[in-house]
Amino acid sequence: MKLGKLTLAIAAVATLYATTMSAAEKTVSEESLGLRKTTIYSEKDTTADKVMYGTDAAGTSKKIKRAFQDAPPMIPHDVDGMLPITINNNQCTMCHEPAVAESMGATPIPKSHFMDFRPKHKFDGKQFTKSIDNMKNEVSVKPIEQLAGARFNCTQCHAPQTTGKLAVENDFKAAYTKKDGEFKSSWDEVILDDLDTLKK
């Protein structure tokens, strides 16, 4: 009986070893991994797909639907000569500033970009005092007249779109929760929802 168990154990180990060796012999090529189909050890034969940004002038392009409700809209027009955005040069505001956007046929910068979310703490040189209590879920939100500094660099969130070939096709279908959600922001209407305390 002992010999039978020992024989079974040896047979099981042999089968496991054969299966492991068979799996080890199957290799996966590096070219088959990920989106890149060329060797990772050389850039000689690797070229990206050509990027072809839209060349329509601002005001003549077709708006792009937002990816989801309140998603930052993509830039549908040519941005040649408009970038980079600096503290002294933001050409986006020339058309998208709310006061002129309608007359320019542009999407106005939303109200959420005219809010200051940065609490003003106090420091007298010796003592630091917080103006909000994070443990009470307090936040500081103040409407302001000018574009918030944190929102000044538009291309942090908004980007021009290429018409080149996609590496992976996107079949996501957005379900907008507001009327005109594919083109209009409603974030300023819900931004303060579920906040227990608000300090202005």
Phi, psi and omega in degrees: 000319180297320179297322179296318179293320179295319178296318178296319180296317179296319179297319180295316179297318180297318179295315179298317179297316181296319179295317180297316180296322180295318179292324181293331181288338178279120180247154177250126181286147179296329180294337182274352181269140176068196182271338180281132183249019178236167183299145179274358184264356180210142177260001187304315184253014183257118176228139179283160174297147181294132177271124181235094179284154178298147181247007178295138178290152176304135181094345180248353184274163178268132181297147178259133178298144177294150181294329178198172182305125177068014174293148177299126180293148178279157181274116184271353187245171179296138179244014181301126180087354181262344184245152003279157175278132178233172180299333180259357183212099175232093183288344179299321184292340180298330180248330188263355174303130185309327182294333184241351187303314183298316180293336180269352183073026184251159174286123181289147174298129185287164181301330181298339179275356177247042177229140178259116181260007185260110181295146180262096179281168183244138174216117183264014182101339179233316186245130175259127180234125178283143180271351178227161178248102181299330181291341177260012181061032177282144175226163177242116178227118181234124173295138179230162184280326184259163177301129182299141180303325180290345181251004188290324181273089188304323186283005170293329183239330183257138183219148174290158183248140178267149176261011180289176182293135178278139177293322177224127179291141180256118179249019178293135177244119182285144173247098183285138184266350180234155176298138182062024182298336180288343181231351187234138178274140174234015185300324181295340180279336185243001188299331183260004179299143175066018174261126184289322187224141179227129175244124178255000000 
